[in-house]
Amino acid sequence: MRSATDIDKKAGENLCKLRLWRGISQEKLAEAAGVTFQQIQKYENGRNRISVSRLWQFSKILKIPVGGFYDGIEGAVRSDALKLAPEQVILMRKYKALTVPQKKAVQDYMEFLRTQRG
């Protein structure tokens, strides 16, 4: 097996972002794909290449187009969702889970912080 290239590493990074975006753990993705969570870690860290058939499988599990895995690679279409860092995706998911009054409180606090910057 050949070692992973920069494109393979980017596809793995995108797998991580897309998985987080969907709120799926490595364990759940691994179970759905019939692999170990350690294998998912290897894909996401770019240590192992993701085969085309596995990308297809992940696209079905995560309900995203296969092209999403190529986001950020020269010549590939850019997805707004993947412009976010993994921690931003996690924060967005947590925000989505808040009630309307809680969201308003967070927005008010963020506005307060913005005005305090000087």
Biopython code that builds the backbone (N, CA, C, O; Angstrom):
import numpy as np
from Bio.PDB.StructureBuilder import StructureBuilder

atoms = [
    (1, "MET", "N", (0.837, -1.183, 0.000)),
    (1, "MET", "CA", (0.000, 0.000, 0.000)),
    (1, "MET", "C", (0.880, 1.244, 0.000)),
    (1, "MET", "O", (1.824, 1.350, 0.783)),
    (2, "ARG", "N", (0.566, 2.166, -0.869)),
    (2, "ARG", "CA", (1.336, 3.402, -0.937)),
    (2, "ARG", "C", (0.994, 4.298, 0.245)),
    (2, "ARG", "O", (-0.088, 4.194, 0.822)),
    (3, "SER", "N", (1.926, 5.181, 0.600)),
    (3, "SER", "CA", (1.662, 6.089, 1.716)),
    (3, "SER", "C", (0.688, 7.187, 1.278)),
    (3, "SER", "O", (0.535, 7.463, 0.088)),
    (4, "ALA", "N", (0.048, 7.794, 2.250)),
    (4, "ALA", "CA", (-0.944, 8.826, 1.978)),
    (4, "ALA", "C", (-0.282, 10.078, 1.412)),
    (4, "ALA", "O", (0.806, 10.465, 1.838)),
    (5, "THR", "N", (-0.947, 10.701, 0.455)),
    (5, "THR", "CA", (-0.483, 11.950, -0.151)),
    (5, "THR", "C", (-1.173, 13.128, 0.534)),
    (5, "THR", "O", (-2.014, 12.931, 1.412)),
    (6, "ASP", "N", (-0.824, 14.338, 0.139)),
    (6, "ASP", "CA", (-1.484, 15.520, 0.690)),
    (6, "ASP", "C", (-2.985, 15.496, 0.397)),
    (6, "ASP", "O", (-3.788, 15.929, 1.222)),
    (7, "ILE", "N", (-3.357, 14.993, -0.770)),
    (7, "ILE", "CA", (-4.777, 14.893, -1.126)),
    (7, "ILE", "C", (-5.471, 13.893, -0.207)),
    (7, "ILE", "O", (-6.580, 14.150, 0.263)),
    (8, "ASP", "N", (-4.834, 12.764, 0.049)),
    (8, "ASP", "CA", (-5.399, 11.768, 0.967)),
    (8, "ASP", "C", (-5.571, 12.359, 2.359)),
    (8, "ASP", "O", (-6.580, 12.123, 3.022)),
    (9, "LYS", "N", (-4.583, 13.127, 2.795)),
    (9, "LYS", "CA", (-4.640, 13.739, 4.124)),
    (9, "LYS", "C", (-5.778, 14.754, 4.205)),
    (9, "LYS", "O", (-6.470, 14.833, 5.220)),
    (10, "LYS", "N", (-5.974, 15.532, 3.135)),
    (10, "LYS", "CA", (-7.063, 16.507, 3.109)),
    (10, "LYS", "C", (-8.415, 15.791, 3.120)),
    (10, "LYS", "O", (-9.343, 16.236, 3.795)),
    (11, "ALA", "N", (-8.533, 14.693, 2.383)),
    (11, "ALA", "CA", (-9.784, 13.920, 2.378)),
    (11, "ALA", "C", (-10.072, 13.395, 3.785)),
    (11, "ALA", "O", (-11.226, 13.388, 4.213)),
    (12, "GLY", "N", (-9.043, 12.957, 4.508)),
    (12, "GLY", "CA", (-9.216, 12.487, 5.882)),
    (12, "GLY", "C", (-9.628, 13.611, 6.818)),
    (12, "GLY", "O", (-10.486, 13.427, 7.681)),
    (13, "GLU", "N", (-9.015, 14.772, 6.646)),
    (13, "GLU", "CA", (-9.374, 15.944, 7.452)),
    (13, "GLU", "C", (-10.838, 16.319, 7.193)),
    (13, "GLU", "O", (-11.578, 16.644, 8.122)),
    (14, "ASN", "N", (-11.242, 16.268, 5.927)),
    (14, "ASN", "CA", (-12.630, 16.579, 5.582)),
    (14, "ASN", "C", (-13.589, 15.537, 6.144)),
    (14, "ASN", "O", (-14.702, 15.873, 6.548)),
    (15, "LEU", "N", (-13.166, 14.274, 6.173)),
    (15, "LEU", "CA", (-13.987, 13.229, 6.787)),
    (15, "LEU", "C", (-14.261, 13.594, 8.242)),
    (15, "LEU", "O", (-15.394, 13.471, 8.709)),
    (16, "CYS", "N", (-13.246, 14.035, 8.951)),
    (16, "CYS", "CA", (-13.395, 14.422, 10.353)),
    (16, "CYS", "C", (-14.386, 15.574, 10.492)),
    (16, "CYS", "O", (-15.293, 15.517, 11.322)),
    (17, "LYS", "N", (-14.217, 16.618, 9.682)),
    (17, "LYS", "CA", (-15.106, 17.775, 9.755)),
    (17, "LYS", "C", (-16.545, 17.391, 9.429)),
    (17, "LYS", "O", (-17.477, 17.818, 10.111)),
    (18, "LEU", "N", (-16.722, 16.589, 8.389)),
    (18, "LEU", "CA", (-18.074, 16.184, 7.994)),
    (18, "LEU", "C", (-18.719, 15.302, 9.061)),
    (18, "LEU", "O", (-19.916, 15.412, 9.326)),
    (19, "ARG", "N", (-17.929, 14.438, 9.662)),
    (19, "ARG", "CA", (-18.436, 13.573, 10.736)),
    (19, "ARG", "C", (-18.884, 14.425, 11.918)),
    (19, "ARG", "O", (-19.962, 14.210, 12.471)),
    (20, "LEU", "N", (-18.056, 15.390, 12.301)),
    (20, "LEU", "CA", (-18.405, 16.285, 13.400)),
    (20, "LEU", "C", (-19.632, 17.127, 13.051)),
    (20, "LEU", "O", (-20.499, 17.350, 13.896)),
    (21, "TRP", "N", (-19.700, 17.588, 11.812)),
    (21, "TRP", "CA", (-20.827, 18.394, 11.344)),
    (21, "TRP", "C", (-22.138, 17.629, 11.511)),
    (21, "TRP", "O", (-23.169, 18.204, 11.859)),
    (22, "ARG", "N", (-22.077, 16.328, 11.257)),
    (22, "ARG", "CA", (-23.264, 15.474, 11.392)),
    (22, "ARG", "C", (-23.485, 14.991, 12.822)),
    (22, "ARG", "O", (-24.504, 14.371, 13.124)),
    (23, "GLY", "N", (-22.514, 15.280, 13.711)),
    (23, "GLY", "CA", (-22.661, 14.884, 15.104)),
    (23, "GLY", "C", (-22.507, 13.395, 15.330)),
    (23, "GLY", "O", (-23.145, 12.823, 16.215)),
    (24, "ILE", "N", (-21.665, 12.770, 14.533)),
    (24, "ILE", "CA", (-21.457, 11.325, 14.619)),
    (24, "ILE", "C", (-20.079, 11.056, 15.223)),
    (24, "ILE", "O", (-19.087, 11.653, 14.807)),
    (25, "SER", "N", (-20.024, 10.171, 16.189)),
    (25, "SER", "CA", (-18.737, 9.812, 16.805)),
    (25, "SER", "C", (-17.947, 8.903, 15.864)),
    (25, "SER", "O", (-18.496, 8.323, 14.927)),
    (26, "GLN", "N", (-16.662, 8.795, 16.134)),
    (26, "GLN", "CA", (-15.830, 7.869, 15.358)),
    (26, "GLN", "C", (-16.352, 6.448, 15.503)),
    (26, "GLN", "O", (-16.351, 5.677, 14.544)),
    (27, "GLU", "N", (-16.797, 6.108, 16.708)),
    (27, "GLU", "CA", (-17.301, 4.767, 16.958)),
    (27, "GLU", "C", (-18.553, 4.472, 16.124)),
    (27, "GLU", "O", (-18.672, 3.397, 15.535)),
    (28, "LYS", "N", (-19.482, 5.427, 16.080)),
    (28, "LYS", "CA", (-20.722, 5.237, 15.315)),
    (28, "LYS", "C", (-20.430, 5.137, 13.818)),
    (28, "LYS", "O", (-21.015, 4.304, 13.126)),
    (29, "LEU", "N", (-19.531, 5.978, 13.321)),
    (29, "LEU", "CA", (-19.173, 5.925, 11.900)),
    (29, "LEU", "C", (-18.512, 4.588, 11.581)),
    (29, "LEU", "O", (-18.808, 3.963, 10.563)),
    (30, "ALA", "N", (-17.622, 4.164, 12.457)),
    (30, "ALA", "CA", (-16.933, 2.888, 12.257)),
    (30, "ALA", "C", (-17.925, 1.737, 12.221)),
    (30, "ALA", "O", (-17.837, 0.860, 11.362)),
    (31, "GLU", "N", (-18.864, 1.740, 13.151)),
    (31, "GLU", "CA", (-19.873, 0.681, 13.212)),
    (31, "GLU", "C", (-20.706, 0.663, 11.929)),
    (31, "GLU", "O", (-20.959, -0.402, 11.364)),
    (32, "ALA", "N", (-21.128, 1.838, 11.474)),
    (32, "ALA", "CA", (-21.949, 1.927, 10.260)),
    (32, "ALA", "C", (-21.170, 1.480, 9.018)),
    (32, "ALA", "O", (-21.750, 0.942, 8.074)),
    (33, "ALA", "N", (-19.842, 1.709, 9.027)),
    (33, "ALA", "CA", (-19.009, 1.361, 7.873)),
    (33, "ALA", "C", (-18.421, -0.048, 7.971)),
    (33, "ALA", "O", (-17.862, -0.561, 7.002)),
    (34, "GLY", "N", (-18.549, -0.669, 9.144)),
    (34, "GLY", "CA", (-18.004, -2.009, 9.312)),
    (34, "GLY", "C", (-16.494, -2.052, 9.470)),
    (34, "GLY", "O", (-15.836, -3.001, 9.045)),
    (35, "VAL", "N", (-15.951, -0.996, 10.097)),
    (35, "VAL", "CA", (-14.511, -0.950, 10.378)),
    (35, "VAL", "C", (-14.344, -0.601, 11.863)),
    (35, "VAL", "O", (-15.327, -0.341, 12.557)),
    (36, "THR", "N", (-13.113, -0.596, 12.337)),
    (36, "THR", "CA", (-12.852, -0.220, 13.725)),
    (36, "THR", "C", (-12.746, 1.302, 13.835)),
    (36, "THR", "O", (-12.458, 1.986, 12.854)),
    (37, "PHE", "N", (-12.983, 1.822, 15.044)),
    (37, "PHE", "CA", (-12.844, 3.273, 15.210)),
    (37, "PHE", "C", (-11.384, 3.682, 15.037)),
    (37, "PHE", "O", (-11.098, 4.823, 14.674)),
    (38, "GLN", "N", (-10.455, 2.751, 15.296)),
    (38, "GLN", "CA", (-9.039, 3.049, 15.068)),
    (38, "GLN", "C", (-8.777, 3.301, 13.583)),
    (38, "GLN", "O", (-7.942, 4.132, 13.225)),
    (39, "GLN", "N", (-9.501, 2.575, 12.717)),
    (39, "GLN", "CA", (-9.352, 2.788, 11.284)),
    (39, "GLN", "C", (-9.868, 4.175, 10.900)),
    (39, "GLN", "O", (-9.270, 4.854, 10.065)),
    (40, "ILE", "N", (-10.975, 4.593, 11.510)),
    (40, "ILE", "CA", (-11.507, 5.936, 11.259)),
    (40, "ILE", "C", (-10.467, 6.969, 11.686)),
    (40, "ILE", "O", (-10.240, 7.950, 10.979)),
    (41, "GLN", "N", (-9.838, 6.752, 12.837)),
    (41, "GLN", "CA", (-8.788, 7.666, 13.309)),
    (41, "GLN", "C", (-7.649, 7.743, 12.298)),
    (41, "GLN", "O", (-7.139, 8.828, 12.019)),
    (42, "LYS", "N", (-7.252, 6.608, 11.755)),
    (42, "LYS", "CA", (-6.169, 6.581, 10.771)),
    (42, "LYS", "C", (-6.557, 7.327, 9.502)),
    (42, "LYS", "O", (-5.733, 8.033, 8.920)),
    (43, "TYR", "N", (-7.808, 7.175, 9.068)),
    (43, "TYR", "CA", (-8.281, 7.929, 7.900)),
    (43, "TYR", "C", (-8.242, 9.429, 8.204)),
    (43, "TYR", "O", (-7.717, 10.216, 7.415)),
    (44, "GLU", "N", (-8.795, 9.811, 9.339)),
    (44, "GLU", "CA", (-8.904, 11.228, 9.672)),
    (44, "GLU", "C", (-7.548, 11.881, 9.909)),
    (44, "GLU", "O", (-7.373, 13.065, 9.621)),
    (45, "ASN", "N", (-6.605, 11.136, 10.423)),
    (45, "ASN", "CA", (-5.256, 11.672, 10.656)),
    (45, "ASN", "C", (-4.374, 11.623, 9.422)),
    (45, "ASN", "O", (-3.246, 12.116, 9.435)),
    (46, "GLY", "N", (-4.892, 11.025, 8.350)),
    (46, "GLY", "CA", (-4.126, 10.950, 7.110)),
    (46, "GLY", "C", (-3.064, 9.874, 7.111)),
    (46, "GLY", "O", (-2.191, 9.872, 6.242)),
    (47, "ARG", "N", (-3.113, 8.957, 8.063)),
    (47, "ARG", "CA", (-2.124, 7.871, 8.085)),
    (47, "ARG", "C", (-2.486, 6.782, 7.085)),
    (47, "ARG", "O", (-1.604, 6.109, 6.552)),
    (48, "ASN", "N", (-3.782, 6.605, 6.829)),
    (48, "ASN", "CA", (-4.228, 5.622, 5.837)),
    (48, "ASN", "C", (-5.031, 6.326, 4.755)),
    (48, "ASN", "O", (-5.753, 7.287, 5.019)),
    (49, "ARG", "N", (-4.892, 5.833, 3.546)),
    (49, "ARG", "CA", (-5.661, 6.358, 2.419)),
    (49, "ARG", "C", (-7.079, 5.808, 2.487)),
    (49, "ARG", "O", (-7.306, 4.690, 2.949)),
    (50, "ILE", "N", (-8.027, 6.612, 2.020)),
    (50, "ILE", "CA", (-9.419, 6.181, 1.970)),
    (50, "ILE", "C", (-9.707, 5.754, 0.535)),
    (50, "ILE", "O", (-9.535, 6.542, -0.395)),
    (51, "SER", "N", (-10.145, 4.506, 0.351)),
    (51, "SER", "CA", (-10.439, 4.021, -0.995)),
    (51, "SER", "C", (-11.686, 4.715, -1.549)),
    (51, "SER", "O", (-12.480, 5.277, -0.795)),
    (52, "VAL", "N", (-11.844, 4.671, -2.841)),
    (52, "VAL", "CA", (-13.008, 5.277, -3.491)),
    (52, "VAL", "C", (-14.291, 4.632, -2.984)),
    (52, "VAL", "O", (-15.270, 5.327, -2.713)),
    (53, "SER", "N", (-14.292, 3.314, -2.855)),
    (53, "SER", "CA", (-15.503, 2.640, -2.377)),
    (53, "SER", "C", (-15.814, 3.032, -0.932)),
    (53, "SER", "O", (-16.983, 3.134, -0.559)),
    (54, "ARG", "N", (-14.789, 3.250, -0.122)),
    (54, "ARG", "CA", (-15.013, 3.667, 1.268)),
    (54, "ARG", "C", (-15.529, 5.114, 1.295)),
    (54, "ARG", "O", (-16.401, 5.442, 2.100)),
    (55, "LEU", "N", (-14.994, 5.984, 0.418)),
    (55, "LEU", "CA", (-15.509, 7.353, 0.335)),
    (55, "LEU", "C", (-16.994, 7.340, -0.027)),
    (55, "LEU", "O", (-17.791, 8.091, 0.535)),
    (56, "TRP", "N", (-17.350, 6.473, -0.974)),
    (56, "TRP", "CA", (-18.747, 6.345, -1.376)),
    (56, "TRP", "C", (-19.602, 5.919, -0.176)),
    (56, "TRP", "O", (-20.682, 6.461, 0.058)),
    (57, "GLN", "N", (-19.102, 4.953, 0.567)),
    (57, "GLN", "CA", (-19.811, 4.468, 1.747)),
    (57, "GLN", "C", (-19.976, 5.590, 2.786)),
    (57, "GLN", "O", (-21.061, 5.779, 3.335)),
    (58, "PHE", "N", (-18.900, 6.321, 3.045)),
    (58, "PHE", "CA", (-18.968, 7.427, 3.998)),
    (58, "PHE", "C", (-19.941, 8.504, 3.518)),
    (58, "PHE", "O", (-20.660, 9.094, 4.325)),
    (59, "SER", "N", (-19.968, 8.761, 2.219)),
    (59, "SER", "CA", (-20.881, 9.779, 1.698)),
    (59, "SER", "C", (-22.334, 9.383, 1.945)),
    (59, "SER", "O", (-23.174, 10.237, 2.230)),
    (60, "LYS", "N", (-22.628, 8.097, 1.838)),
    (60, "LYS", "CA", (-23.989, 7.618, 2.095)),
    (60, "LYS", "C", (-24.321, 7.694, 3.591)),
    (60, "LYS", "O", (-25.422, 8.102, 3.963)),
    (61, "ILE", "N", (-23.385, 7.308, 4.432)),
    (61, "ILE", "CA", (-23.606, 7.331, 5.881)),
    (61, "ILE", "C", (-23.792, 8.771, 6.375)),
    (61, "ILE", "O", (-24.686, 9.053, 7.172)),
    (62, "LEU", "N", (-22.932, 9.676, 5.887)),
    (62, "LEU", "CA", (-22.955, 11.064, 6.343)),
    (62, "LEU", "C", (-23.940, 11.935, 5.567)),
    (62, "LEU", "O", (-24.175, 13.092, 5.916)),
    (63, "LYS", "N", (-24.516, 11.355, 4.500)),
    (63, "LYS", "CA", (-25.491, 12.067, 3.665)),
    (63, "LYS", "C", (-24.907, 13.345, 3.070)),
    (63, "LYS", "O", (-25.499, 14.421, 3.158)),
    (64, "ILE", "N", (-23.729, 13.198, 2.464)),
    (64, "ILE", "CA", (-23.071, 14.321, 1.781)),
    (64, "ILE", "C", (-22.572, 13.826, 0.425)),
    (64, "ILE", "O", (-22.346, 12.628, 0.258)),
    (65, "PRO", "N", (-22.397, 14.722, -0.542)),
    (65, "PRO", "CA", (-21.858, 14.290, -1.828)),
    (65, "PRO", "C", (-20.394, 13.856, -1.690)),
    (65, "PRO", "O", (-19.663, 14.381, -0.850)),
    (66, "VAL", "N", (-19.979, 12.914, -2.502)),
    (66, "VAL", "CA", (-18.591, 12.429, -2.477)),
    (66, "VAL", "C", (-17.616, 13.590, -2.655)),
    (66, "VAL", "O", (-16.534, 13.593, -2.066)),
    (67, "GLY", "N", (-17.996, 14.567, -3.460)),
    (67, "GLY", "CA", (-17.128, 15.720, -3.711)),
    (67, "GLY", "C", (-16.757, 16.483, -2.458)),
    (67, "GLY", "O", (-15.748, 17.187, -2.443)),
    (68, "GLY", "N", (-17.554, 16.359, -1.405)),
    (68, "GLY", "CA", (-17.250, 17.045, -0.156)),
    (68, "GLY", "C", (-15.923, 16.625, 0.447)),
    (68, "GLY", "O", (-15.291, 17.404, 1.160)),
    (69, "PHE", "N", (-15.497, 15.408, 0.169)),
    (69, "PHE", "CA", (-14.228, 14.927, 0.707)),
    (69, "PHE", "C", (-13.026, 15.590, 0.034)),
    (69, "PHE", "O", (-11.914, 15.560, 0.561)),
    (70, "TYR", "N", (-13.260, 16.187, -1.134)),
    (70, "TYR", "CA", (-12.175, 16.824, -1.885)),
    (70, "TYR", "C", (-12.135, 18.329, -1.667)),
    (70, "TYR", "O", (-11.328, 19.028, -2.281)),
    (71, "ASP", "N", (-13.000, 18.825, -0.800)),
    (71, "ASP", "CA", (-13.060, 20.250, -0.524)),
    (71, "ASP", "C", (-11.705, 20.762, -0.041)),
    (71, "ASP", "O", (-11.059, 20.142, 0.803)),
    (72, "GLY", "N", (-11.289, 21.898, -0.587)),
    (72, "GLY", "CA", (-10.018, 22.495, -0.187)),
    (72, "GLY", "C", (-8.831, 22.020, -0.998)),
    (72, "GLY", "O", (-7.708, 22.476, -0.783)),
    (73, "ILE", "N", (-9.067, 21.111, -1.927)),
    (73, "ILE", "CA", (-8.003, 20.636, -2.811)),
    (73, "ILE", "C", (-8.098, 21.450, -4.090)),
    (73, "ILE", "O", (-9.192, 21.677, -4.607)),
    (74, "GLU", "N", (-6.967, 21.883, -4.597)),
    (74, "GLU", "CA", (-6.950, 22.739, -5.788)),
    (74, "GLU", "C", (-7.826, 22.158, -6.889)),
    (74, "GLU", "O", (-7.678, 21.000, -7.279)),
    (75, "GLY", "N", (-8.737, 22.985, -7.379)),
    (75, "GLY", "CA", (-9.633, 22.577, -8.449)),
    (75, "GLY", "C", (-10.955, 22.009, -7.982)),
    (75, "GLY", "O", (-11.872, 21.841, -8.786)),
    (76, "ALA", "N", (-11.072, 21.709, -6.692)),
    (76, "ALA", "CA", (-12.323, 21.156, -6.159)),
    (76, "ALA", "C", (-13.238, 22.291, -5.713)),
    (76, "ALA", "O", (-12.769, 23.360, -5.323)),
    (77, "VAL", "N", (-14.530, 22.054, -5.773)),
    (77, "VAL", "CA", (-15.514, 23.033, -5.334)),
    (77, "VAL", "C", (-15.411, 23.189, -3.824)),
    (77, "VAL", "O", (-15.267, 22.202, -3.103)),
    (78, "ARG", "N", (-15.484, 24.424, -3.346)),
    (78, "ARG", "CA", (-15.342, 24.720, -1.913)),
    (78, "ARG", "C", (-16.698, 24.711, -1.218)),
    (78, "ARG", "O", (-17.648, 25.334, -1.692)),
    (79, "SER", "N", (-16.784, 24.012, -0.105)),
    (79, "SER", "CA", (-17.999, 23.957, 0.702)),
    (79, "SER", "C", (-17.854, 24.896, 1.895)),
    (79, "SER", "O", (-16.840, 24.857, 2.593)),
    (80, "ASP", "N", (-18.848, 25.732, 2.133)),
    (80, "ASP", "CA", (-18.781, 26.660, 3.265)),
    (80, "ASP", "C", (-18.647, 25.927, 4.595)),
    (80, "ASP", "O", (-17.951, 26.399, 5.494)),
    (81, "ALA", "N", (-19.300, 24.791, 4.728)),
    (81, "ALA", "CA", (-19.258, 24.048, 5.993)),
    (81, "ALA", "C", (-17.842, 23.619, 6.333)),
    (81, "ALA", "O", (-17.477, 23.578, 7.508)),
    (82, "LEU", "N", (-17.040, 23.298, 5.329)),
    (82, "LEU", "CA", (-15.700, 22.797, 5.600)),
    (82, "LEU", "C", (-14.666, 23.903, 5.791)),
    (82, "LEU", "O", (-13.495, 23.615, 6.040)),
    (83, "LYS", "N", (-15.074, 25.143, 5.681)),
    (83, "LYS", "CA", (-14.162, 26.243, 5.960)),
    (83, "LYS", "C", (-13.945, 26.382, 7.460)),
    (83, "LYS", "O", (-13.015, 27.058, 7.901)),
    (84, "LEU", "N", (-14.801, 25.746, 8.235)),
    (84, "LEU", "CA", (-14.724, 25.822, 9.681)),
    (84, "LEU", "C", (-13.704, 24.841, 10.240)),
    (84, "LEU", "O", (-13.497, 23.757, 9.696)),
    (85, "ALA", "N", (-13.076, 25.242, 11.330)),
    (85, "ALA", "CA", (-12.182, 24.338, 12.056)),
    (85, "ALA", "C", (-13.054, 23.346, 12.836)),
    (85, "ALA", "O", (-14.201, 23.663, 13.153)),
    (86, "PRO", "N", (-12.535, 22.157, 13.151)),
    (86, "PRO", "CA", (-13.334, 21.176, 13.891)),
    (86, "PRO", "C", (-13.955, 21.722, 15.175)),
    (86, "PRO", "O", (-15.097, 21.391, 15.492)),
    (87, "GLU", "N", (-13.219, 22.555, 15.924)),
    (87, "GLU", "CA", (-13.778, 23.096, 17.164)),
    (87, "GLU", "C", (-14.932, 24.067, 16.886)),
    (87, "GLU", "O", (-15.832, 24.209, 17.715)),
    (88, "GLN", "N", (-14.912, 24.732, 15.728)),
    (88, "GLN", "CA", (-16.019, 25.608, 15.352)),
    (88, "GLN", "C", (-17.261, 24.790, 15.022)),
    (88, "GLN", "O", (-18.378, 25.183, 15.358)),
    (89, "VAL", "N", (-17.063, 23.660, 14.369)),
    (89, "VAL", "CA", (-18.180, 22.777, 14.049)),
    (89, "VAL", "C", (-18.821, 22.264, 15.337)),
    (89, "VAL", "O", (-20.046, 22.229, 15.449)),
    (90, "ILE", "N", (-17.998, 21.868, 16.307)),
    (90, "ILE", "CA", (-18.510, 21.386, 17.593)),
    (90, "ILE", "C", (-19.301, 22.492, 18.287)),
    (90, "ILE", "O", (-20.381, 22.244, 18.824)),
    (91, "LEU", "N", (-18.763, 23.710, 18.276)),
    (91, "LEU", "CA", (-19.450, 24.838, 18.907)),
    (91, "LEU", "C", (-20.792, 25.102, 18.230)),
    (91, "LEU", "O", (-21.783, 25.370, 18.910)),
    (92, "MET", "N", (-20.836, 25.031, 16.909)),
    (92, "MET", "CA", (-22.088, 25.244, 16.188)),
    (92, "MET", "C", (-23.125, 24.185, 16.551)),
    (92, "MET", "O", (-24.303, 24.498, 16.724)),
    (93, "ARG", "N", (-22.690, 22.943, 16.665)),
    (93, "ARG", "CA", (-23.624, 21.871, 17.021)),
    (93, "ARG", "C", (-24.188, 22.091, 18.427)),
    (93, "ARG", "O", (-25.372, 21.862, 18.672)),
    (94, "LYS", "N", (-23.336, 22.534, 19.339)),
    (94, "LYS", "CA", (-23.801, 22.807, 20.698)),
    (94, "LYS", "C", (-24.782, 23.975, 20.695)),
    (94, "LYS", "O", (-25.782, 23.947, 21.413)),
    (95, "TYR", "N", (-24.507, 24.988, 19.903)),
    (95, "TYR", "CA", (-25.395, 26.145, 19.803)),
    (95, "TYR", "C", (-26.753, 25.725, 19.243)),
    (95, "TYR", "O", (-27.791, 26.177, 19.727)),
    (96, "LYS", "N", (-26.750, 24.870, 18.233)),
    (96, "LYS", "CA", (-27.998, 24.400, 17.631)),
    (96, "LYS", "C", (-28.883, 23.688, 18.647)),
    (96, "LYS", "O", (-30.107, 23.709, 18.519)),
    (97, "ALA", "N", (-28.285, 23.064, 19.646)),
    (97, "ALA", "CA", (-29.034, 22.304, 20.637)),
    (97, "ALA", "C", (-29.665, 23.185, 21.716)),
    (97, "ALA", "O", (-30.478, 22.702, 22.503)),
    (98, "LEU", "N", (-29.302, 24.471, 21.765)),
    (98, "LEU", "CA", (-29.836, 25.369, 22.787)),
    (98, "LEU", "C", (-31.284, 25.746, 22.490)),
    (98, "LEU", "O", (-31.739, 25.678, 21.349)),
    (99, "THR", "N", (-31.991, 26.142, 23.534)),
    (99, "THR", "CA", (-33.344, 26.665, 23.357)),
    (99, "THR", "C", (-33.246, 28.094, 22.823)),
    (99, "THR", "O", (-32.173, 28.698, 22.850)),
    (100, "VAL", "N", (-34.351, 28.626, 22.346)),
    (100, "VAL", "CA", (-34.361, 29.997, 21.811)),
    (100, "VAL", "C", (-33.905, 31.018, 22.861)),
    (100, "VAL", "O", (-33.084, 31.877, 22.539)),
    (101, "PRO", "N", (-34.402, 30.959, 24.099)),
    (101, "PRO", "CA", (-33.910, 31.919, 25.105)),
    (101, "PRO", "C", (-32.409, 31.774, 25.389)),
    (101, "PRO", "O", (-31.713, 32.765, 25.608)),
    (102, "GLN", "N", (-31.926, 30.538, 25.384)),
    (102, "GLN", "CA", (-30.491, 30.324, 25.602)),
    (102, "GLN", "C", (-29.684, 30.908, 24.449)),
    (102, "GLN", "O", (-28.638, 31.518, 24.671)),
    (103, "LYS", "N", (-30.160, 30.727, 23.224)),
    (103, "LYS", "CA", (-29.469, 31.294, 22.056)),
    (103, "LYS", "C", (-29.425, 32.814, 22.153)),
    (103, "LYS", "O", (-28.401, 33.427, 21.852)),
    (104, "LYS", "N", (-30.523, 33.416, 22.568)),
    (104, "LYS", "CA", (-30.578, 34.872, 22.728)),
    (104, "LYS", "C", (-29.561, 35.327, 23.764)),
    (104, "LYS", "O", (-28.875, 36.331, 23.569)),
    (105, "ALA", "N", (-29.462, 34.585, 24.870)),
    (105, "ALA", "CA", (-28.495, 34.928, 25.923)),
    (105, "ALA", "C", (-27.061, 34.833, 25.390)),
    (105, "ALA", "O", (-26.229, 35.686, 25.702)),
    (106, "VAL", "N", (-26.771, 33.818, 24.601)),
    (106, "VAL", "CA", (-25.434, 33.665, 24.010)),
    (106, "VAL", "C", (-25.156, 34.824, 23.056)),
    (106, "VAL", "O", (-24.064, 35.393, 23.071)),
    (107, "GLN", "N", (-26.125, 35.172, 22.237)),
    (107, "GLN", "CA", (-25.960, 36.281, 21.299)),
    (107, "GLN", "C", (-25.714, 37.596, 22.035)),
    (107, "GLN", "O", (-24.845, 38.377, 21.648)),
    (108, "ASP", "N", (-26.479, 37.835, 23.093)),
    (108, "ASP", "CA", (-26.295, 39.049, 23.890)),
    (108, "ASP", "C", (-24.903, 39.079, 24.514)),
    (108, "ASP", "O", (-24.250, 40.122, 24.537)),
    (109, "TYR", "N", (-24.457, 37.940, 25.017)),
    (109, "TYR", "CA", (-23.132, 37.869, 25.636)),
    (109, "TYR", "C", (-22.035, 38.112, 24.597)),
    (109, "TYR", "O", (-21.057, 38.807, 24.874)),
    (110, "MET", "N", (-22.197, 37.546, 23.414)),
    (110, "MET", "CA", (-21.207, 37.758, 22.351)),
    (110, "MET", "C", (-21.154, 39.233, 21.953)),
    (110, "MET", "O", (-20.076, 39.774, 21.708)),
    (111, "GLU", "N", (-22.304, 39.875, 21.890)),
    (111, "GLU", "CA", (-22.349, 41.313, 21.583)),
    (111, "GLU", "C", (-21.647, 42.107, 22.682)),
    (111, "GLU", "O", (-20.899, 43.042, 22.396)),
    (112, "PHE", "N", (-21.889, 41.734, 23.931)),
    (112, "PHE", "CA", (-21.210, 42.381, 25.052)),
    (112, "PHE", "C", (-19.692, 42.229, 24.917)),
    (112, "PHE", "O", (-18.958, 43.208, 25.059)),
    (113, "LEU", "N", (-19.221, 41.020, 24.646)),
    (113, "LEU", "CA", (-17.789, 40.782, 24.489)),
    (113, "LEU", "C", (-17.201, 41.605, 23.338)),
    (113, "LEU", "O", (-16.096, 42.138, 23.438)),
    (114, "ARG", "N", (-17.963, 41.694, 22.248)),
    (114, "ARG", "CA", (-17.491, 42.454, 21.078)),
    (114, "ARG", "C", (-17.291, 43.936, 21.443)),
    (114, "ARG", "O", (-16.318, 44.557, 21.016)),
    (115, "THR", "N", (-18.208, 44.489, 22.227)),
    (115, "THR", "CA", (-18.104, 45.901, 22.596)),
    (115, "THR", "C", (-17.001, 46.145, 23.623)),
    (115, "THR", "O", (-16.526, 47.274, 23.752)),
    (116, "GLN", "N", (-16.589, 45.126, 24.345)),
    (116, "GLN", "CA", (-15.552, 45.256, 25.379)),
    (116, "GLN", "C", (-14.139, 45.219, 24.821)),
    (116, "GLN", "O", (-13.172, 45.497, 25.531)),
    (117, "ARG", "N", (-14.025, 44.875, 23.541)),
    (117, "ARG", "CA", (-12.686, 44.751, 22.939)),
    (117, "ARG", "C", (-11.949, 46.079, 22.864)),
    (117, "ARG", "O", (-10.718, 46.099, 22.834)),
    (118, "GLY", "N", (-12.654, 47.146, 22.835)),
    (118, "GLY", "CA", (-12.033, 48.468, 22.817)),
    (118, "GLY", "C", (-11.721, 48.993, 21.524)),
    (118, "GLY", "O", (-11.196, 50.101, 21.418)),
]
sb = StructureBuilder()
sb.init_structure("model")
sb.init_model(0)
sb.init_chain("A")
sb.init_seg("    ")
for serial, (resi, resn, name, xyz) in enumerate(atoms, 1):
    if name == "N":
        sb.init_residue(resn, " ", resi, " ")
    sb.init_atom(name, np.array(xyz, "f"), 0.0, 1.0, " ", f" {name:<3s}", serial, name[0])
structure = sb.get_structure()
